[in-house]
């Protein structure tokens, strides 16, 4: 149970007022977090219940469908895709039959209740010592993370029972009194999901031998009961299919995030694959359980449970996506000696468990093995290599603090609104930055793809109408030079090739180079510049969504030659709306020009020599020439790009204040500093 630290009374009226204010703020924050959890829960239920019956709770067809368990005479495994244990079928079959008429509603709200209970138990199981604030806020945060996680979303949407074994284990470890009672609950969970038996060694080697024995006896008794009641089904599951192997989807399916599934996806099969799986599984189990025992003896039982669950994820022959909640529980582990490193592990776990794998890694063939097994890799990392801090470590509660610059006075009283964001002098965790940049860019791509103005055909009409508006404004302002510039460049071969190359090559290379140099040499300025770029991009996404715009090259009748993409077929109703990479109607504002202008301004402000500043300012000049000459943007798109960059810097100033002016020598970048905390040996 969490240890709640109660503060004493203040010694005077002023102190009492301060304490009361802090309590009111904490209470308001707690209410706000619970409201977020409620909104997320309502949203998940609404998504499930608003989906057509034929498309939601599809896994419940295993029970209630024409070929489901309830309507097929004979073996459980003659039904459609039933993969549970015989005991699971024995217990859940009468329950499901009784609830068949209201199964959709009953199953959805029942699962929701189990998820909330799971979050409450996990929050109360945090290792001691826990501050009052943490103890009060942990429950709504835990429930919110569960609601956002892919396993829970799949469980609610498909109609799964995978929450039950996890909840039973947590109840057995943290809620019930008496070792035997706890062991009974864990044994019941193992009868539903056999890999839960891995918790028996954890209990045994941490001194809870009665619980371990009770777990084994309960599992054996319930399995024997199912064998007596359904001998044919039990023989099918335990003997013919070796504890369920081969039931359900193909084992090499992407949703099977186990070592067995990963090896099959890598092209291994037959005796070689089986032998390698057994060898690797034994190694992971030995290392993971040893670590779990160590963390349990250290007083971090919830982390030990999470690590053991991650071992079960890896070594199970089939671990479908809805069975991966153990990985999310590993978020409670503390990693990193520095404050800046402390967020790396929890952010990585939350992103892995809430976002599709395609958002985590680029769509490159060389990275497919990593992308296809990203959840398994997170489980393996938690089980075997992540150096979670011991509670006896001096850094467990007091990590190395972050260095801050002296605040800079401003003419406005309330600027900066968030001063702690803008005065940090040390560089952030490298892996965390790369991860957030990747996820941010993936979200940027998704919004661009979605910002079509409705349907494809409707989006084209809206985008072309907006194109006519932009052209009319430019003609009024005498800025309509797109046709002239495009045809003038086309006539000069080398100039056309130069602008095509510049348009395609420098959009990402230059900003990433600027960010890399600033990260290595000027960390404080990196934070300032990165924030401005992020805010500018977010504002631009709003523009893409609200104002889909056809670029000059996609305007019928304008006569613009598409020098980069080739000739467009204007007869296709959905041409130009979507391609494999991006939405062609996300043109206003132009981030091609906006990002180049950001690069130019950052270089002009920070570069030490005048020729560097001049070279930096040439980049936006070449970029605006390229986007107009190739027919990819209007002049006013560039104006919009400049506006969002100005807004990005303005918002950064408003929230963080002026960039730190502290004079610093160039930072010597050592290998040890660039390696994140997850790769170091714990104290």
C-alpha positions as CSV (number, residue, x, y, z in Angstrom):
1,X,0.0,0.0,0.0
2,X,1.1,3.5,-0.6
3,X,2.6,5.4,2.3
4,X,0.8,8.7,2.7
5,X,2.9,11.4,4.3
6,X,0.7,13.8,6.4
7,X,2.1,17.2,7.0
8,X,1.9,19.0,10.3
9,X,0.0,22.1,11.2
10,X,1.5,25.5,10.4
11,X,2.8,27.6,13.2
12,X,1.1,30.9,12.3
13,X,-1.7,32.4,10.3
14,X,0.5,33.1,7.3
15,X,1.7,29.5,7.3
16,X,-1.8,28.2,7.7
17,X,-3.0,30.2,4.7
18,X,-0.1,28.9,2.6
19,X,-0.9,25.3,3.5
20,X,-4.6,25.8,2.8
21,X,-3.8,27.3,-0.6
22,X,-1.6,24.3,-1.4
23,X,-4.3,21.9,-0.4
24,X,-6.9,23.7,-2.5
25,X,-4.7,23.6,-5.5
26,X,-4.0,19.9,-4.9
27,X,-7.7,19.2,-4.5
28,X,-8.5,21.1,-7.8
29,X,-5.7,19.2,-9.6
30,X,-7.1,15.9,-8.3
31,X,-10.6,16.7,-9.4
32,X,-9.3,17.8,-12.8
33,X,-7.4,14.5,-13.3
34,X,-10.4,12.5,-12.3
35,X,-12.5,14.5,-14.8
36,X,-9.9,13.6,-17.5
37,X,-10.2,9.9,-16.5
38,X,-14.0,10.1,-16.7
39,X,-13.9,11.7,-20.1
40,X,-11.5,9.1,-21.5
41,X,-13.7,6.3,-20.1
42,X,-16.8,7.8,-21.6
43,X,-15.1,8.2,-24.9
44,X,-13.9,4.6,-25.0
45,X,-17.4,3.3,-24.2
46,X,-19.0,5.7,-26.8
47,X,-16.6,4.4,-29.4
48,X,-17.5,0.8,-28.7
49,X,-21.3,1.3,-28.5
50,X,-21.4,3.6,-31.5
51,X,-19.7,1.1,-33.7
52,X,-22.0,-1.1,-35.8
53,X,-22.7,-4.4,-34.1
54,X,-21.1,-6.4,-36.9
55,X,-17.8,-4.5,-36.3
56,X,-17.5,-4.2,-32.5
57,X,-16.9,-6.8,-29.8
58,X,-15.9,-9.2,-32.6
59,X,-14.1,-11.5,-30.3
60,X,-17.4,-12.1,-28.4
61,X,-18.5,-14.0,-31.6
62,X,-16.2,-16.7,-30.1
63,X,-19.0,-17.1,-27.6
64,X,-22.3,-15.9,-29.0
65,X,-21.8,-16.1,-32.8
66,X,-23.4,-18.8,-34.9
67,X,-20.3,-20.9,-34.5
68,X,-19.5,-19.7,-31.0
69,X,-19.0,-21.6,-27.8
70,X,-22.6,-21.3,-26.7
71,X,-24.0,-22.7,-30.0
72,X,-21.6,-25.4,-30.9
73,X,-22.1,-28.9,-29.5
74,X,-19.0,-30.8,-28.6
75,X,-15.5,-29.3,-28.0
76,X,-14.8,-25.7,-27.1
77,X,-12.2,-25.7,-29.8
78,X,-14.6,-26.6,-32.5
79,X,-16.0,-23.1,-32.2
80,X,-14.7,-20.0,-33.8
81,X,-11.2,-18.9,-32.7
82,X,-11.5,-19.9,-29.0
83,X,-8.0,-19.8,-27.5
84,X,-8.7,-19.8,-23.8
85,X,-8.0,-22.6,-21.3
86,X,-10.5,-25.3,-20.7
87,X,-11.1,-23.9,-17.2
88,X,-11.8,-20.5,-18.8
89,X,-14.4,-22.0,-21.0
90,X,-15.9,-24.0,-18.1
91,X,-16.2,-20.8,-15.9
92,X,-17.2,-18.2,-18.5
93,X,-19.6,-20.3,-20.5
94,X,-22.5,-20.2,-18.0
95,X,-21.8,-16.6,-17.2
96,X,-21.8,-15.7,-20.9
97,X,-25.0,-17.6,-21.5
98,X,-26.8,-15.8,-18.6
99,X,-25.7,-12.4,-20.0
100,X,-26.1,-13.2,-23.7
101,X,-29.1,-10.9,-24.2
102,X,-27.4,-7.8,-22.9
103,X,-23.8,-8.9,-23.6
104,X,-22.6,-5.9,-25.5
105,X,-23.6,-3.4,-22.7
106,X,-22.9,-5.7,-19.9
107,X,-19.5,-6.8,-21.2
108,X,-18.4,-3.2,-22.0
109,X,-19.3,-1.7,-18.6
110,X,-18.1,-4.8,-16.7
111,X,-14.7,-4.5,-18.4
112,X,-14.7,-0.8,-17.7
113,X,-15.2,-1.5,-14.0
114,X,-12.4,-4.0,-14.0
115,X,-10.0,-1.4,-15.6
116,X,-10.9,1.2,-13.0
117,X,-10.3,-1.4,-10.2
118,X,-7.0,-2.3,-11.8
119,X,-5.9,1.4,-11.8
120,X,-6.9,1.9,-8.1
121,X,-5.0,-1.2,-6.9
122,X,-1.9,-0.3,-9.0
123,X,-2.0,3.3,-7.6
124,X,-2.2,2.0,-4.0
125,X,0.7,-0.4,-4.6
126,X,3.3,2.2,-5.3
127,X,6.5,1.6,-3.3
128,X,7.1,3.5,-0.1
129,X,7.8,6.3,0.6
130,X,5.1,8.1,-1.4
131,X,4.3,11.8,-0.9
132,X,0.8,12.9,-0.1
133,X,0.5,14.6,-3.6
134,X,1.6,11.4,-5.3
135,X,-0.8,9.2,-3.3
136,X,-3.7,11.5,-4.2
137,X,-2.9,11.9,-7.9
138,X,-1.7,8.4,-8.7
139,X,-5.2,6.8,-9.0
140,X,-6.6,9.1,-11.7
141,X,-3.4,9.1,-13.6
142,X,-3.3,5.3,-13.5
143,X,-6.9,5.0,-14.7
144,X,-6.3,7.6,-17.5
145,X,-3.2,5.7,-18.7
146,X,-5.1,2.5,-18.7
147,X,-7.9,4.0,-20.7
148,X,-5.5,5.3,-23.3
149,X,-3.5,2.1,-23.6
150,X,-3.8,-0.1,-26.6
151,X,-4.5,-3.3,-24.6
152,X,-7.4,-1.8,-22.8
153,X,-8.8,-0.2,-26.0
154,X,-8.6,-3.5,-27.7
155,X,-10.2,-5.3,-24.8
156,X,-13.1,-2.9,-24.8
157,X,-13.5,-2.9,-28.6
158,X,-13.0,-6.6,-29.2
159,X,-14.6,-7.9,-26.1
160,X,-11.7,-9.6,-24.4
161,X,-11.1,-11.0,-20.8
162,X,-7.4,-10.2,-20.6
163,X,-7.8,-7.6,-17.8
164,X,-9.0,-10.3,-15.4
165,X,-5.7,-12.2,-14.9
166,X,-3.8,-9.0,-14.3
167,X,-6.3,-7.7,-11.8
168,X,-6.3,-11.1,-10.0
169,X,-2.5,-11.0,-9.6
170,X,-2.5,-7.4,-8.3
171,X,-5.3,-8.3,-5.8
172,X,-3.4,-11.3,-4.7
173,X,-0.2,-9.4,-4.2
174,X,-1.6,-6.1,-2.7
175,X,-5.2,-6.3,-1.6
176,X,-6.1,-9.5,0.2
177,X,-4.9,-10.5,3.6
178,X,-3.1,-13.7,4.1
179,X,-0.6,-15.4,1.8
180,X,-2.9,-18.4,1.1
181,X,-5.7,-16.1,-0.1
182,X,-3.4,-14.2,-2.3
183,X,-2.0,-17.4,-3.8
184,X,-5.5,-18.6,-4.5
185,X,-6.2,-15.5,-6.6
186,X,-2.9,-15.8,-8.5
187,X,-3.6,-19.5,-9.1
188,X,-7.0,-18.6,-10.4
189,X,-5.4,-16.2,-12.8
190,X,-2.9,-18.9,-13.9
191,X,-5.8,-21.2,-14.6
192,X,-7.1,-18.5,-17.0
193,X,-3.7,-17.6,-18.4
194,X,-1.0,-20.2,-17.8
195,X,2.1,-18.0,-18.0
196,X,0.9,-16.3,-14.8
197,X,2.5,-19.4,-13.1
198,X,5.8,-17.5,-13.4
199,X,4.6,-15.5,-10.4
200,X,5.0,-18.6,-8.2
201,X,8.9,-18.5,-8.3
202,X,8.7,-14.8,-7.5
203,X,6.6,-15.5,-4.4
204,X,8.8,-18.4,-3.4
205,X,12.1,-16.6,-3.6
206,X,10.8,-13.5,-1.8
207,X,9.8,-15.6,1.2
208,X,6.1,-15.9,0.5
209,X,6.2,-19.6,0.2
210,X,2.7,-20.3,1.4
211,X,1.4,-18.0,-1.3
212,X,3.6,-19.8,-3.9
213,X,2.3,-23.2,-2.8
214,X,-1.3,-22.0,-2.7
215,X,-0.8,-20.7,-6.3
216,X,0.4,-24.0,-7.6
217,X,-2.2,-26.0,-5.7
218,X,-5.0,-23.7,-6.9
219,X,-3.8,-23.9,-10.5
220,X,-3.5,-27.7,-10.4
221,X,-6.9,-28.1,-8.7
222,X,-8.8,-25.9,-11.2
223,X,-7.0,-27.4,-14.2
224,X,-7.9,-30.9,-12.9
225,X,-11.5,-29.9,-12.4
226,X,-11.6,-28.7,-16.0
227,X,-10.0,-31.9,-17.1
228,X,-12.5,-34.0,-15.2
229,X,-15.4,-32.0,-16.7
230,X,-14.0,-31.7,-20.2
231,X,-11.4,-34.3,-20.8
232,X,-11.4,-34.0,-24.6
233,X,-11.0,-30.2,-24.5
234,X,-8.3,-30.5,-21.9
235,X,-6.4,-33.0,-24.0
236,X,-6.8,-30.8,-27.0
237,X,-5.4,-27.7,-25.2
238,X,-2.7,-29.1,-23.0
239,X,-1.4,-32.0,-25.1
240,X,-2.4,-31.6,-28.8
241,X,-1.8,-27.8,-28.8
242,X,0.9,-27.6,-26.0
243,X,-0.9,-25.1,-23.7
244,X,-2.8,-23.4,-26.5
245,X,0.0,-23.1,-29.1
246,X,-1.5,-22.9,-32.6
247,X,-5.0,-21.9,-31.5
248,X,-6.4,-18.6,-32.9
249,X,-4.5,-16.5,-35.3
250,X,-1.2,-17.6,-36.9
251,X,1.6,-17.3,-34.5
252,X,3.6,-15.0,-36.9
253,X,0.8,-12.4,-36.8
254,X,2.0,-8.9,-35.8
255,X,-0.3,-9.0,-32.9
256,X,1.6,-11.8,-31.3
257,X,4.3,-9.9,-29.4
258,X,6.2,-12.8,-28.0
259,X,9.7,-14.2,-28.8
260,X,8.1,-17.1,-30.7
261,X,6.1,-14.6,-32.9
262,X,9.2,-12.5,-33.5
263,X,11.4,-15.4,-34.5
264,X,8.7,-16.6,-36.9
265,X,8.4,-13.1,-38.4
266,X,12.2,-13.1,-38.9
267,X,11.8,-16.2,-41.2
268,X,12.9,-18.9,-38.8
269,X,10.8,-22.0,-38.5
270,X,10.9,-25.7,-37.6
271,X,13.3,-27.3,-35.0
272,X,15.7,-24.4,-35.3
273,X,13.1,-21.8,-34.3
274,X,11.7,-24.0,-31.5
275,X,15.1,-24.6,-30.0
276,X,16.1,-20.9,-30.2
277,X,12.8,-19.9,-28.7
278,X,13.3,-22.3,-25.8
279,X,16.8,-21.1,-25.2
280,X,16.0,-17.4,-25.4
281,X,12.9,-17.9,-23.3
282,X,14.8,-19.7,-20.6
283,X,17.5,-17.0,-20.5
284,X,14.9,-14.2,-20.3
285,X,13.0,-16.0,-17.6
286,X,16.2,-16.6,-15.5
287,X,17.4,-13.0,-15.8
288,X,13.9,-11.4,-15.5
289,X,12.9,-13.4,-12.4
290,X,16.2,-12.7,-10.7
291,X,15.7,-9.0,-11.2
292,X,12.1,-9.2,-10.1
293,X,13.2,-10.9,-6.8
294,X,15.8,-8.2,-6.2
295,X,13.2,-5.4,-6.7
296,X,10.7,-7.2,-4.5
297,X,13.3,-7.5,-1.7
298,X,14.1,-3.8,-2.2
299,X,10.5,-2.9,-1.4
300,X,9.4,-2.3,-5.0
301,X,6.9,-5.2,-5.3
302,X,4.7,-3.5,-7.9
303,X,7.8,-3.1,-10.1
304,X,8.7,-6.8,-9.4
305,X,5.2,-7.8,-10.5
306,X,5.6,-5.7,-13.7
307,X,9.0,-7.2,-14.5
308,X,7.6,-10.8,-14.0
309,X,4.6,-9.9,-16.2
310,X,7.0,-8.7,-18.9
311,X,8.9,-12.0,-18.7
312,X,5.5,-13.7,-19.2
313,X,4.9,-11.5,-22.3
314,X,8.2,-12.6,-23.8
315,X,8.2,-16.3,-23.1
316,X,4.6,-17.1,-23.9
317,X,4.2,-18.9,-27.2
318,X,1.4,-16.4,-28.1
319,X,1.0,-13.0,-26.5
320,X,-1.7,-11.1,-28.3
321,X,-1.9,-7.4,-28.1
322,X,-4.7,-7.2,-25.6
323,X,-2.5,-9.2,-23.1
324,X,0.3,-6.6,-22.8
325,X,-0.9,-4.7,-19.8
326,X,2.2,-5.9,-17.8
327,X,4.4,-3.6,-19.9
328,X,2.4,-0.5,-18.9
329,X,2.8,-1.4,-15.2
330,X,6.6,-1.2,-15.7
331,X,6.2,2.6,-15.8
332,X,6.6,2.7,-12.0
333,X,10.3,1.9,-12.2
334,X,12.7,4.9,-11.7
335,X,15.6,5.2,-14.1
336,X,18.3,7.8,-14.3
337,X,20.5,9.7,-12.0
338,X,19.7,13.1,-13.6
339,X,16.4,14.9,-13.4
340,X,16.5,15.3,-17.2
341,X,16.9,11.5,-17.6
342,X,14.1,10.6,-15.2
343,X,11.3,11.1,-17.8
344,X,12.9,8.9,-20.5
345,X,11.6,5.5,-19.4
346,X,8.0,6.5,-18.4
347,X,7.5,8.5,-21.6
348,X,8.8,5.7,-23.7
349,X,6.6,3.1,-22.0
350,X,3.5,5.3,-22.3
351,X,4.1,6.0,-26.0
352,X,4.8,2.4,-26.8
353,X,1.6,1.3,-25.0
354,X,-0.7,4.0,-26.4
355,X,0.5,4.7,-30.0
356,X,0.6,2.4,-33.0
357,X,4.1,1.1,-33.8
358,X,4.1,3.0,-37.1
359,X,4.2,6.2,-35.2
360,X,7.2,5.1,-33.1
361,X,9.6,4.3,-36.0
362,X,10.0,5.6,-39.6
363,X,8.5,3.6,-42.4
364,X,11.8,2.2,-43.6
365,X,12.4,-1.4,-44.6
366,X,15.5,-1.7,-42.5
367,X,13.5,-0.8,-39.3
368,X,10.6,-3.2,-39.9
369,X,12.0,-5.8,-37.5
370,X,12.1,-3.2,-34.8
371,X,8.8,-1.6,-35.6
372,X,7.0,-5.0,-35.8
373,X,8.3,-6.0,-32.4
374,X,8.4,-2.7,-30.6
375,X,6.1,-3.8,-27.7
376,X,8.1,-7.0,-27.3
377,X,11.3,-5.0,-27.2
378,X,9.9,-2.8,-24.4
379,X,8.9,-5.9,-22.4
380,X,12.4,-7.5,-22.9
381,X,14.0,-4.2,-21.9
382,X,12.0,-4.0,-18.7
383,X,12.6,-7.6,-17.9
384,X,16.4,-7.8,-18.6
385,X,18.3,-4.6,-19.1
386,X,16.7,-1.4,-17.8
387,X,18.6,-0.4,-14.7
388,X,15.8,0.6,-12.3
389,X,17.1,2.4,-9.3
390,X,17.1,0.8,-5.9
391,X,15.3,2.6,-3.1
392,X,18.7,2.7,-1.3
393,X,20.3,4.7,-4.1
394,X,20.9,8.3,-3.3
395,X,19.4,9.2,-6.6
396,X,16.1,7.4,-6.1
397,X,14.4,10.4,-4.4
398,X,16.9,13.1,-5.2
399,X,18.2,13.0,-8.8
400,X,21.0,15.3,-9.8
401,X,19.2,18.6,-10.2
402,X,18.8,20.6,-13.4
403,X,20.9,23.7,-13.9
404,X,18.9,26.9,-14.4
405,X,20.0,30.3,-15.7
406,X,19.2,33.5,-13.8
407,X,15.8,34.9,-14.8
408,X,15.8,37.8,-17.3
409,X,13.7,40.8,-16.4
410,X,10.9,41.6,-19.0
411,X,8.7,44.6,-19.4
412,X,5.6,42.5,-18.8
413,X,4.8,41.5,-15.3
414,X,3.5,38.0,-16.0
415,X,6.1,37.0,-18.7
416,X,7.2,34.3,-18.6
417,X,4.1,32.3,-17.8
418,X,6.0,29.1,-17.4
419,X,9.5,30.2,-16.3
420,X,10.8,26.7,-15.5
421,X,10.6,25.8,-19.2
422,X,12.9,28.5,-20.4
423,X,15.8,28.8,-18.0
424,X,17.3,25.3,-18.2
425,X,20.9,25.2,-19.2
426,X,21.6,21.5,-19.4
427,X,20.8,19.4,-22.4
428,X,17.7,17.1,-22.3
429,X,17.9,13.4,-22.6
430,X,19.0,12.5,-26.2
431,X,16.8,9.4,-26.6
432,X,13.8,11.2,-25.2
433,X,14.2,14.1,-27.6
434,X,14.6,11.8,-30.6
435,X,11.5,9.8,-29.5
436,X,9.4,12.9,-29.1
437,X,10.6,14.4,-32.4
438,X,9.7,11.2,-34.2
439,X,6.2,10.9,-32.5
440,X,5.6,14.6,-33.1
441,X,6.5,14.3,-36.8
442,X,4.3,11.3,-37.1
443,X,1.4,13.2,-35.6
444,X,2.2,16.0,-38.0
445,X,1.9,13.6,-40.9
446,X,-1.3,12.2,-39.7
447,X,-2.9,15.6,-39.4
448,X,-1.7,16.6,-42.8
449,X,-3.3,13.4,-44.3
450,X,-6.6,14.0,-42.5
451,X,-6.9,17.7,-43.4
452,X,-8.6,17.2,-46.8
453,X,-11.7,19.2,-46.2
454,X,-14.0,16.1,-45.8
455,X,-14.2,13.4,-48.5
456,X,-11.5,13.2,-51.2
457,X,-13.7,14.6,-53.9
458,X,-15.1,17.2,-51.5
459,X,-11.7,18.1,-50.3
460,X,-10.5,18.7,-53.9
461,X,-13.4,21.1,-54.5
462,X,-12.8,23.0,-51.2
463,X,-9.0,23.2,-51.9
464,X,-9.4,24.5,-55.4
465,X,-12.0,27.1,-54.2
466,X,-9.5,28.3,-51.7
467,X,-6.8,28.3,-54.5
468,X,-9.1,30.7,-56.5
469,X,-9.3,32.9,-53.4
470,X,-5.6,33.1,-52.9
471,X,-5.0,33.8,-56.6
472,X,-7.6,36.6,-56.5
473,X,-5.9,38.2,-53.5
474,X,-2.5,37.9,-55.1
475,X,-3.7,39.5,-58.3
476,X,-5.2,42.3,-56.3
477,X,-1.8,42.8,-54.6
478,X,0.1,42.2,-57.8
479,X,1.9,39.3,-56.3
480,X,0.8,36.6,-58.8
481,X,4.2,35.7,-60.1
482,X,3.8,31.9,-59.9
483,X,3.1,31.2,-63.6
484,X,5.9,33.5,-64.7
485,X,8.5,32.1,-62.3
486,X,7.6,28.5,-63.1
487,X,7.8,28.9,-66.8
488,X,11.0,31.0,-66.6
489,X,12.8,28.3,-64.6
490,X,11.5,25.4,-66.8
491,X,13.3,27.0,-69.8
492,X,16.7,26.7,-68.0
493,X,17.5,23.1,-67.4
494,X,20.2,23.5,-64.8
495,X,18.1,26.0,-62.8
496,X,15.1,23.7,-62.9
497,X,17.2,20.8,-61.6
498,X,18.7,22.9,-58.9
499,X,15.4,24.1,-57.5
500,X,13.9,20.6,-57.8
501,X,16.9,19.2,-55.8
502,X,16.7,22.0,-53.3
503,X,12.9,21.5,-52.7
504,X,13.3,17.8,-52.2
505,X,16.5,17.6,-50.2
506,X,16.9,20.5,-47.7
507,X,13.5,20.6,-46.1
508,X,14.5,18.2,-43.3
509,X,18.2,18.1,-43.5
510,X,18.9,21.7,-42.5
511,X,16.5,21.9,-39.5
512,X,17.7,18.6,-38.1
513,X,21.3,19.8,-38.6
514,X,20.6,23.0,-36.8
515,X,18.9,21.1,-33.9
516,X,21.8,18.7,-33.7
517,X,24.5,21.4,-33.5
518,X,22.5,23.3,-30.9
519,X,21.9,20.2,-28.8
520,X,25.6,19.3,-28.8
521,X,27.1,22.8,-28.4
522,X,24.4,25.1,-26.9
523,X,21.8,23.2,-24.9
524,X,20.0,26.2,-23.5
525,X,19.6,27.7,-27.0
526,X,18.5,24.3,-28.2
527,X,15.6,24.3,-25.9
528,X,14.6,27.8,-26.9
529,X,14.8,27.1,-30.7
530,X,13.2,23.7,-30.4
531,X,10.2,25.2,-28.6
532,X,9.7,27.9,-31.2
533,X,9.8,25.3,-34.0
534,X,7.4,23.0,-32.2
535,X,4.9,25.8,-31.6
536,X,5.1,27.1,-35.2
537,X,4.4,23.5,-36.5
538,X,1.4,23.1,-34.2
539,X,-0.1,26.4,-35.4
540,X,0.6,25.4,-39.0
541,X,-1.4,22.1,-38.4
542,X,-4.4,24.2,-37.4
543,X,-4.0,26.1,-40.7
544,X,-3.9,22.8,-42.7
545,X,-7.0,21.6,-41.0
546,X,-9.1,24.8,-41.3
547,X,-7.9,25.9,-44.8
548,X,-7.1,23.1,-47.2
549,X,-5.5,24.7,-50.2
550,X,-4.6,23.5,-53.7
551,X,-1.1,24.6,-54.7
552,X,-0.5,26.2,-58.1
553,X,0.5,22.9,-59.7
554,X,-2.8,21.3,-58.8
555,X,-5.0,24.2,-60.1
556,X,-6.7,23.1,-63.3
557,X,-6.4,25.6,-66.1
558,X,-3.6,27.6,-64.5
559,X,-0.9,26.1,-66.7
560,X,1.7,25.5,-64.0
561,X,4.3,22.8,-64.8
562,X,4.8,20.3,-61.9
563,X,8.6,20.0,-62.1
564,X,9.0,17.7,-59.1
565,X,6.1,15.3,-59.2
566,X,5.4,15.1,-62.9
567,X,2.2,15.5,-64.9
568,X,-1.0,15.3,-62.9
569,X,-4.1,13.6,-64.2
570,X,-6.8,16.2,-63.5
571,X,-9.6,13.8,-64.6
572,X,-9.2,11.7,-61.4
573,X,-11.7,12.9,-58.7
574,X,-9.3,12.2,-55.9
575,X,-6.0,13.2,-57.5
576,X,-3.7,15.3,-55.4
577,X,-5.8,14.7,-52.2
578,X,-3.7,11.9,-50.8
579,X,-0.5,10.3,-51.7
580,X,1.6,7.6,-50.0
581,X,3.5,10.3,-48.1
582,X,1.5,13.4,-47.5
583,X,-1.6,15.4,-48.2
584,X,-1.0,17.6,-51.2
585,X,-3.6,20.1,-50.1
586,X,-1.8,21.1,-46.8
587,X,-0.2,24.1,-48.4
588,X,-1.2,27.1,-46.2
589,X,0.9,28.0,-44.4
590,X,4.1,26.7,-46.2
591,X,6.2,24.9,-43.6
592,X,8.8,24.4,-46.4
593,X,9.4,28.1,-46.1
594,X,8.5,28.4,-42.4
595,X,11.1,25.8,-41.3
596,X,13.7,27.4,-43.6
597,X,12.9,30.8,-42.1
598,X,13.3,29.4,-38.6
599,X,16.7,28.0,-39.6
600,X,17.8,31.3,-41.0
601,X,16.7,33.3,-37.9
602,X,18.3,30.8,-35.5
603,X,21.5,30.9,-37.4
604,X,21.5,34.7,-37.7
605,X,20.9,35.1,-34.0
606,X,23.3,32.5,-32.7
607,X,26.1,32.1,-35.3
608,X,29.4,33.7,-34.1
609,X,30.6,35.0,-37.5
610,X,28.9,37.3,-40.0
611,X,29.4,35.0,-43.0
612,X,27.6,32.2,-41.1
613,X,24.7,34.5,-40.4
614,X,24.6,35.5,-44.1
615,X,24.7,31.9,-45.2
616,X,21.9,31.0,-42.9
617,X,19.7,33.7,-44.3
618,X,20.3,32.5,-47.8
619,X,18.5,29.3,-47.0
620,X,14.9,30.8,-46.7
621,X,15.7,32.9,-49.8
622,X,16.5,29.8,-51.9
623,X,13.6,27.9,-50.3
624,X,11.0,30.5,-51.2
625,X,12.4,30.6,-54.7
626,X,12.2,26.8,-55.0
627,X,8.6,26.4,-53.7
628,X,7.3,29.1,-56.1
629,X,9.4,28.0,-59.2
630,X,8.4,24.4,-58.8
631,X,4.7,25.3,-58.5
632,X,4.3,23.8,-55.0
633,X,3.3,27.0,-53.2
634,X,1.7,30.4,-53.6
635,X,3.6,33.5,-52.5
636,X,1.0,34.0,-49.8
637,X,1.8,30.5,-48.5
638,X,5.3,31.7,-47.7
639,X,3.7,34.7,-45.9
640,X,1.7,32.3,-43.9
641,X,4.8,30.3,-43.1
642,X,6.5,33.5,-41.9
643,X,3.5,34.3,-39.7
644,X,3.4,30.9,-37.9
645,X,7.2,31.2,-37.3
646,X,6.7,34.6,-35.8
647,X,3.9,33.2,-33.7
648,X,6.1,30.3,-32.6
649,X,8.8,32.6,-31.4
650,X,6.2,34.9,-29.8
651,X,4.6,32.0,-27.9
652,X,8.0,30.8,-26.8
653,X,8.7,34.2,-25.4
654,X,5.3,34.4,-23.7
655,X,5.6,31.0,-22.0
656,X,9.4,30.8,-21.4
657,X,10.6,34.4,-21.5
658,X,13.7,35.6,-23.3
659,X,16.3,32.9,-24.1
660,X,18.9,32.6,-21.4
661,X,21.8,35.1,-21.9
662,X,24.2,33.2,-19.6
663,X,27.6,33.1,-21.3
664,X,28.7,29.5,-21.6
665,X,31.8,28.0,-23.0
666,X,31.2,25.4,-25.8
667,X,30.1,22.2,-24.2
668,X,32.4,19.2,-24.6
669,X,30.1,16.3,-25.5
670,X,31.2,13.1,-24.0
671,X,30.0,9.6,-24.8
672,X,28.8,9.2,-21.3
673,X,26.6,12.3,-21.5
674,X,24.9,11.3,-24.8
675,X,24.1,7.8,-23.6
676,X,20.7,7.9,-21.8
677,X,20.2,6.8,-18.3
678,X,18.6,3.6,-19.4
679,X,22.0,2.4,-20.6
680,X,23.9,3.0,-17.4
681,X,24.6,0.7,-14.5
682,X,22.5,1.6,-11.4
683,X,23.9,2.7,-8.1
